[in-house]
Amino acid sequence: MANIPSDPMMLLSFVNTKLRDEYDSLQLMCDDMELDVQEITAKLNSIDYEYHADLNKFM
């Protein structure tokens, strides 16, 4: 992955901030930042957070 936090809680904050401020979807963010959607989703699922496309954030 790109230079993003490896700690799941820090990653959660990072991703949700990016989604709130810069991107309309997780897919757009991952495409733009050359990240793997499944890898991000799996790491955040491991701490019981799921992506909600309708809200564009992990909860």
C-alpha positions in Angstrom: 0.0 0.0 0.0 1.0 3.6 -0.4 2.3 5.6 2.5 -0.8 5.2 4.7 -1.1 4.2 8.4 -0.7 0.5 9.1 -2.4 0.6 12.5 -6.1 -0.2 11.8 -7.5 2.6 14.1 -5.2 5.2 12.5 -6.1 3.8 9.1 -9.8 4.2 10.0 -9.3 7.9 10.8 -7.2 8.5 7.7 -9.6 6.8 5.3 -12.8 8.4 6.8 -11.1 11.8 6.7 -10.1 11.3 3.0 -13.6 10.1 2.2 -15.2 13.1 3.9 -12.9 15.8 2.5 -11.8 14.6 -0.9 -13.5 11.6 -2.4 -17.1 10.6 -3.3 -16.4 6.8 -2.8 -14.0 4.3 -1.5 -13.3 3.0 -5.0 -12.4 6.5 -6.3 -10.1 7.1 -3.3 -8.4 3.7 -3.9 -8.1 4.2 -7.6 -6.6 7.7 -7.1 -4.2 6.7 -4.4 -3.3 3.3 -6.0 -4.6 1.3 -3.0 -6.3 -2.1 -2.9 -10.0 -1.8 -1.9 -10.1 -5.3 -0.6 -7.0 -4.8 1.5 -8.4 -1.6 3.1 -11.8 -3.2 3.7 -10.3 -6.3 5.2 -8.1 -4.4 7.6 -11.0 -2.2 8.8 -13.3 -5.2 9.0 -10.8 -6.8 11.3 -11.7 -4.1 13.9 -15.4 -4.4 13.1 -15.8 -1.5 10.8 -17.7 -1.8 7.5 -17.9 0.6 4.6 -21.3 2.2 4.1 -21.5 3.5 0.5 -24.6 5.5 1.2 -22.8 7.5 3.9 -19.4 7.2 2.3 -17.6 6.1 5.4 -16.6 3.2 7.6 -18.7 2.6 10.6 
